[in-house]
Amino acid sequence: MDKKEWPLWEIFIRSKSGLSHKHAGSLHAADAEMAIEHARDVYTRRNEGVSIWVVKSSEVIASDPEDEYMFESAKTKIYRHPTFYDIPEEVGHM
Amino acid sequence: MKQSLINYIFQLADNKLILGQRLSEWCGHAPELEIDIALTNIALDLIGQSRNLYSYAAELEGKGRTEDDMAYLRDCEAYRNVLLAEQPNEDFAYTIARQFFFDVYNHLFHKELVNSKDEQLAAIAEKSLKEINYHIRFSSEWVIRLGDGTEVSHAKMQTAVDDLWDYIGEMTTMNETDRLMLAEGVGVDLNKIRTAYFHKVKEILAEATLNIPEEEPFQKGGKDGLHSEHLGHLLTELQWMQRAYPGAQW
């Protein structure tokens, strides 16, 4: 039997209001609405979310993992981490 | 009165347990992983709802039986589910058609049951309704997608609708228990929801570009314990463990 695969969808879940949507995984669905329903069943059945975004995987534009210059220059710039400042003790945990 | 209430609770609970058991047969066999999870989720919802009802029936009866005794140790003729619920899965189209026909009824029924004079039933209905609201969306959307889908999915969906049509009238047909419970202010007036039921069913079938069968659905009996041969096979699988190893736990 000729069986066409459903398209793949990337699923983003917002765990509670105020937080941003986070990538949860991907799944197959016939269309966008069904992708939301499947995402509801697969990723929120333990009360993990208050909002779902679905994006067709084919619409995602990704960086090239082979592109050696993409992240290379940031590797040596450890001073960009905010760990070089002295924080007064009164400030407490940041 | 008490026995009628218990019978009434069995009518509600058995629909859910039997349909839940049918849906759970898809576990590991559904056409897609995502559908596998969706169908078993609905199965779990229904079985969970039946547990609340069986516990309540056991408590009313007061003979020391438990929800497990109700589910695992009754025979066919003691079951009060509608014939639709016990019909076999056949294929995905049948499963969706059966679910859709049931969900439309279940939704309308629970929207009324929340007003029951029996506070326990009203509370269970309120809780169940939250799940049923989703079930009806799931099954309606699938009826539309399969009916208004490819040539093959349309043909399969039409066959399922035509074959199951005969069984859908029973849900909104009053039997003696329904009448008694309605008179007590406990039960739902099925005549009241019958019009809305067929209206909704026809609306979705039309949207799905499916033909609406013209004959009056005539099959009934399940609510009075007269079942098709399918129920015995289903119960064999459901009850085997408790029958073979009475009281077994894990």
Interface residues (C-beta under 8 A of the other chain):
Chain A: W6 L27 H28 A29 A30 D31 E33 M34 E37 H38 R40 D41 V42 R45
Chain B: E32 L33 E34 I37 A38 N41 Y134 R137 F138 E141 R145
